[in-house]
Amino acid sequence: MEALLHEFARCVALVIEGIAIVIIAAGSAKALLDFGRITVATRRGQVEKRVISLEYAHWLVAGLTFQLAADVVSTSFAPSWNELGRLAAVAAIRTFLSYFLDHEMEATQRLQQSA
């Protein structure tokens, strides 16, 4: 029974990691297209480029959130120190990005309102 539960957790973690990859790939493609559109179509200011960068950061945070969920599932059963270290690193990176992303969004909104 325990082996079956371990195998199920491994499959769930693999699916969640796949979702994280899809989210990051989709966000990267969208950011690349948006940057290309702005660069080629018009001569817009830094505010629009900053908005695209922040939207891209949201995609990355979403991907990291799914990666964190996959790591939590993976480390559910007798985690090694290496696995716990990886989990802590992903959690710290996600927290760091979210914190500074919130501050950047507020600054960008102020720039948009003043422009």
trRosetta pair geometry for C-beta under 8 A, 3 or more apart (Angstrom, degrees):
i j d omega theta_ij theta_ji phi_ij phi_ji
1 4 5.7 -54 -152 33 32 113
1 5 6.5 31 151 -17 64 105
2 5 5.6 -54 -150 36 35 113
2 6 6.4 39 151 -21 66 103
2 77 8.0 134 -175 -138 97 142
3 6 5.6 -50 -148 34 33 114
3 7 6.4 33 153 -18 65 105
4 7 5.7 -54 -148 37 31 111
4 8 6.3 33 152 -20 64 106
5 8 5.6 -51 -146 36 32 113
5 9 6.3 33 154 -19 64 105
5 77 7.6 131 114 -68 104 141
6 9 5.8 -56 -149 37 29 111
6 10 6.4 32 152 -21 64 105
6 77 5.7 -79 -103 44 90 166
7 10 5.6 -51 -149 33 32 114
7 11 6.5 32 152 -18 64 104
8 11 5.8 -55 -150 36 32 110
8 12 6.3 32 152 -18 66 106
9 12 5.6 -52 -144 37 32 112
9 13 6.2 34 155 -20 65 106
9 73 5.4 -174 -166 170 87 91
9 74 7.1 149 148 -97 103 33
9 76 5.7 -123 -146 46 148 131
9 77 6.6 145 55 -6 165 116
10 13 5.8 -54 -147 37 29 111
10 14 6.4 31 153 -21 63 106
10 74 7.3 67 -108 -114 56 75
11 14 5.6 -53 -149 34 31 113
11 15 6.5 31 153 -18 64 104
12 15 5.8 -54 -151 35 32 110
12 16 6.4 28 154 -15 66 108
12 73 5.3 -120 101 -175 111 154
13 16 5.8 -57 -146 40 31 110
13 17 6.2 34 154 -20 65 106
13 70 4.5 102 -158 -162 73 79
13 71 7.7 100 -144 -64 114 21
13 73 4.3 -166 -77 92 91 117
13 74 4.5 90 -127 -62 157 86
14 17 5.7 -52 -147 36 30 112
14 18 6.5 35 151 -21 62 104
14 70 7.7 116 -51 -146 16 119
15 18 5.6 -54 -154 33 32 115
15 19 6.7 36 148 -21 64 101
16 19 5.5 -47 -151 31 37 115
16 20 6.7 42 149 -21 64 100
16 66 5.5 -165 177 -178 85 89
16 67 7.9 158 135 -94 96 25
16 69 5.3 -118 -175 100 145 105
16 70 3.9 -175 95 -77 115 92
16 73 6.6 124 21 17 148 142
17 20 5.5 -48 -152 32 36 115
17 21 6.6 38 150 -20 65 101
17 66 7.5 157 -98 136 26 99
17 67 6.6 60 -117 -114 69 66
17 70 4.5 98 -58 -135 78 166
18 21 5.6 -51 -151 33 35 112
18 22 6.5 34 152 -18 66 104
19 22 5.7 -54 -149 36 33 112
19 23 6.3 34 153 -20 66 105
19 66 5.1 -127 97 -164 103 150
20 23 5.8 -54 -148 35 30 111
20 24 6.4 25 157 -14 65 108
20 63 4.7 97 -165 -164 76 73
20 64 7.5 95 -147 -66 118 17
20 66 3.8 -168 -76 93 88 116
20 67 4.5 98 -135 -57 161 77
20 70 6.6 -87 -15 -9 134 134
21 24 6.0 -59 -147 40 29 107
21 25 6.1 28 156 -18 66 110
21 63 7.6 94 -69 -146 18 114
22 25 5.8 -57 -143 40 28 110
22 26 6.1 28 158 -19 65 108
23 26 5.9 -56 -145 37 27 109
23 27 6.3 24 157 -15 63 110
23 59 6.2 -177 161 -170 84 81
23 62 5.2 -124 174 110 142 108
23 63 4.3 -174 92 -82 112 82
23 66 6.3 133 15 11 144 143
24 27 5.8 -55 -144 40 30 111
24 28 6.2 32 156 -21 64 108
24 59 6.6 129 -114 145 41 99
24 60 6.4 58 -118 -109 89 58
24 63 3.9 59 -59 -106 92 160
25 28 5.7 -55 -146 36 29 112
25 29 6.4 28 156 -18 64 106
26 29 5.8 -55 -147 37 30 110
26 30 6.3 29 155 -18 64 108
26 59 6.9 -146 87 -149 80 130
27 30 5.7 -55 -144 38 30 111
27 31 6.2 30 157 -18 65 107
27 55 7.9 -167 -151 135 95 76
27 56 5.7 123 166 -142 102 60
27 58 7.6 -162 -130 82 132 68
27 59 2.3 139 -113 159 147 158
27 60 6.4 -153 111 -45 156 58
27 62 7.4 153 -54 50 141 115
27 63 7.0 -113 16 -31 138 121
28 31 5.9 -55 -145 38 28 110
28 32 6.3 29 156 -19 63 108
28 56 7.4 71 -95 -146 43 106
28 59 7.4 -156 -34 115 52 145
29 32 5.8 -56 -148 36 29 111
29 33 6.3 26 156 -15 64 108
30 33 5.9 -58 -148 39 29 109
30 34 6.1 27 156 -18 66 110
30 55 7.5 -93 119 127 122 119
30 56 7.5 -175 85 -93 94 78
30 59 7.2 159 50 -62 124 154
31 34 5.7 -56 -143 39 29 110
31 35 6.2 29 158 -17 65 107
31 52 5.9 123 -140 168 76 97
31 53 7.6 74 -145 -99 120 38
31 55 7.0 175 -91 90 89 95
31 56 3.9 44 -90 -91 139 120
31 59 7.3 -129 -36 29 114 144
32 35 6.0 -55 -146 38 27 109
32 36 6.3 27 155 -17 62 109
33 36 5.7 -57 -147 39 30 112
33 37 6.2 33 155 -23 66 107
34 37 5.6 -50 -144 34 31 113
34 38 6.4 25 159 -14 64 106
34 52 4.6 -179 118 -129 131 124
34 55 7.5 31 37 69 172 138
35 38 6.0 -58 -147 40 29 106
35 39 6.0 25 157 -17 66 113
35 49 7.2 59 -118 -129 84 85
35 52 5.9 153 -67 139 75 156
36 39 5.8 -60 -141 40 27 109
36 40 5.9 9 168 -5 67 115
37 40 6.5 -64 -137 45 20 98
37 41 5.4 -1 177 -2 62 125
38 41 6.6 -55 -114 45 17 98
38 42 6.5 -53 -155 57 53 86
38 44 5.2 -70 -161 36 103 125
38 48 5.6 174 -131 125 141 128
38 49 6.5 -178 115 -77 157 75
38 52 7.0 -121 -8 -35 146 149
44 47 7.7 -96 159 58 101 77
44 48 4.3 -4 137 28 138 147
44 49 7.3 160 99 -33 104 82
45 48 6.2 114 65 9 61 92
45 49 7.7 -121 117 6 43 95
45 115 7.5 -160 61 -138 154 146
46 49 5.5 -60 -152 43 45 112
46 50 5.9 48 151 -26 75 106
47 50 5.6 -56 -148 36 30 113
47 51 6.4 34 152 -23 64 103
47 108 6.9 132 -153 -154 79 83
47 111 5.2 -167 -111 129 111 122
47 112 5.9 139 -175 -81 134 71
47 115 5.9 -79 -34 -29 164 162
48 51 5.6 -49 -149 31 33 114
48 52 6.6 34 152 -18 64 102
49 52 5.7 -52 -152 35 34 111
49 53 6.4 36 150 -19 65 105
50 53 5.5 -52 -149 36 34 114
50 54 6.3 32 153 -17 66 106
50 104 7.7 -147 179 177 104 105
50 108 5.3 -168 124 -111 120 114
50 111 7.4 35 68 67 151 154
51 54 5.8 -57 -148 38 30 109
51 55 6.3 33 152 -20 65 104
51 108 6.0 142 -82 -178 70 139
51 112 7.6 66 -72 -70 122 126
52 55 5.7 -52 -147 36 32 112
52 56 6.3 35 152 -20 64 105
53 56 5.6 -53 -151 35 31 114
53 57 6.4 36 149 -22 64 103
54 57 5.3 -46 -147 32 37 115
54 58 6.7 45 149 -24 62 96
54 101 6.7 131 -149 -154 85 86
54 104 5.6 -169 -102 120 114 118
54 105 5.8 135 -168 -84 142 75
54 108 6.0 -95 -23 -16 156 163
55 58 5.5 -46 -157 26 36 116
55 59 7.0 38 146 -17 63 99
56 59 5.6 -50 -157 32 39 113
56 60 6.5 37 147 -18 67 103
57 60 5.4 -52 -148 37 37 113
57 61 6.3 39 152 -20 68 102
57 97 6.6 -165 -172 -177 102 107
57 101 5.0 -174 131 -112 132 118
57 104 7.5 53 47 70 163 147
58 61 5.7 -51 -146 36 32 110
58 62 6.4 34 152 -20 63 104
58 101 7.0 139 -73 -173 64 143
59 62 5.6 -54 -151 35 31 113
59 63 6.4 32 151 -18 65 105
60 63 5.6 -53 -148 37 33 112
60 64 6.3 33 153 -18 66 105
60 97 6.8 -108 107 -175 111 155
61 64 5.6 -53 -145 39 32 112
61 65 6.3 41 151 -27 64 102
61 94 6.4 109 -146 -148 75 79
61 97 5.3 -167 -89 115 96 124
61 98 5.7 109 -139 -78 135 80
61 101 6.4 -67 -49 -12 143 166
62 65 5.6 -49 -151 29 32 116
62 66 6.9 28 153 -13 62 101
63 66 5.9 -56 -154 38 34 107
63 67 6.3 34 148 -19 67 106
64 67 5.2 -51 -144 38 36 115
64 68 6.2 43 153 -24 67 101
64 90 6.4 -180 -166 -170 91 89
64 93 6.4 -128 -148 103 143 105
64 94 4.4 -180 131 -92 127 100
64 97 6.9 108 30 43 161 147
65 68 5.6 -49 -149 33 30 113
65 69 6.6 33 149 -19 62 102
65 94 6.3 121 -73 -144 61 139
66 69 5.4 -49 -149 34 37 114
66 70 6.5 39 151 -19 66 102
67 70 5.6 -52 -150 35 34 112
67 71 6.4 34 151 -19 65 105
67 90 5.7 -134 115 -152 108 138
68 71 5.6 -54 -148 37 33 112
68 72 6.4 37 151 -23 65 102
68 87 7.4 92 -145 -150 71 70
68 90 4.9 -180 -89 130 79 120
68 91 5.8 102 -130 -80 123 68
68 94 5.8 -38 -48 -22 139 157
69 72 5.6 -50 -149 31 33 113
69 73 6.6 31 153 -15 64 103
70 73 5.8 -54 -151 38 33 110
70 74 6.2 33 151 -20 66 109
71 74 5.4 -53 -142 38 33 114
71 75 6.1 14 163 -5 67 111
71 83 7.4 169 -165 -174 89 83
71 86 6.1 -147 -138 115 131 101
71 87 4.5 170 146 -100 126 81
71 90 5.6 147 2 40 159 152
72 75 6.3 -68 -143 46 25 96
72 76 6.9 55 150 -60 59 86
72 87 6.8 106 -75 -136 55 122
73 76 5.8 -25 -161 -22 34 119
74 79 7.9 85 117 -107 72 100
74 83 6.5 -141 119 -153 105 124
75 79 3.7 26 -160 -95 92 129
75 83 4.6 163 -98 145 106 122
75 84 6.4 125 -149 -76 146 60
75 87 5.5 -52 -3 -52 157 143
76 79 7.7 103 19 -51 14 100
79 83 4.4 -127 -163 86 96 127
79 84 5.2 111 131 -54 130 88
79 87 7.6 -25 -158 -8 153 140
80 83 4.8 99 52 6 75 100
80 84 7.1 -141 95 -1 41 88
81 84 5.6 -55 -145 41 35 112
81 85 6.1 41 153 -24 66 105
82 85 5.7 -53 -149 34 28 114
82 86 6.6 30 152 -19 62 104
83 86 5.7 -52 -149 34 33 111
83 87 6.4 34 152 -19 65 106
84 87 5.5 -52 -147 37 33 114
84 88 6.3 34 154 -19 65 105
85 88 5.7 -54 -146 37 30 111
85 89 6.3 32 154 -21 64 106
86 89 5.7 -54 -148 35 30 112
86 90 6.4 27 156 -15 65 105
87 90 6.1 -56 -147 38 28 107
87 91 6.2 27 155 -16 64 110
88 91 5.7 -57 -145 40 30 111
88 92 6.1 29 157 -20 66 108
89 92 5.8 -55 -145 37 28 110
89 93 6.3 27 157 -17 64 107
90 93 5.8 -54 -145 38 30 110
90 94 6.2 29 157 -18 64 109
91 94 5.9 -56 -145 38 28 110
91 95 6.2 27 157 -18 64 109
92 95 5.8 -56 -145 38 29 110
92 96 6.1 31 155 -20 65 109
93 96 5.7 -56 -146 37 29 113
93 97 6.2 25 157 -16 65 108
94 97 5.9 -56 -145 39 28 108
94 98 6.2 27 158 -19 64 110
95 98 5.9 -56 -145 37 27 110
95 99 6.3 30 157 -22 63 108
96 99 6.0 -58 -150 33 25 111
96 100 6.6 6 162 -1 62 110
97 100 6.4 -67 -146 47 27 98
97 101 5.7 32 158 -26 66 114
98 101 5.6 -55 -139 36 26 115
98 102 6.5 33 159 -24 61 102
99 102 6.1 -57 -162 27 26 111
99 103 7.1 18 148 -11 61 106
100 103 5.5 -51 -151 38 42 112
100 104 6.2 43 151 -20 70 105
101 104 5.6 -54 -145 39 32 111
101 105 6.3 37 154 -23 65 104
102 105 5.8 -52 -148 32 29 113
102 106 6.7 29 154 -17 62 104
103 106 5.8 -54 -152 34 33 111
103 107 6.5 30 152 -16 65 107
104 107 5.6 -56 -147 39 34 110
104 108 6.1 34 155 -20 67 107
105 108 5.7 -54 -144 38 30 111
105 109 6.3 33 155 -21 64 105
106 109 5.8 -53 -148 35 30 112
106 110 6.6 31 153 -18 62 104
107 110 5.7 -53 -152 35 33 112
107 111 6.5 34 150 -19 64 105
108 111 5.5 -52 -149 36 35 113
108 112 6.3 36 153 -20 67 104
109 112 5.7 -51 -145 36 32 112
109 113 6.4 31 156 -18 64 106
110 113 5.9 -56 -147 37 30 109
110 114 6.3 20 157 -12 65 110
111 114 6.0 -63 -145 42 29 104
111 115 6.1 29 157 -25 66 112
112 115 5.8 -57 -143 32 28 112
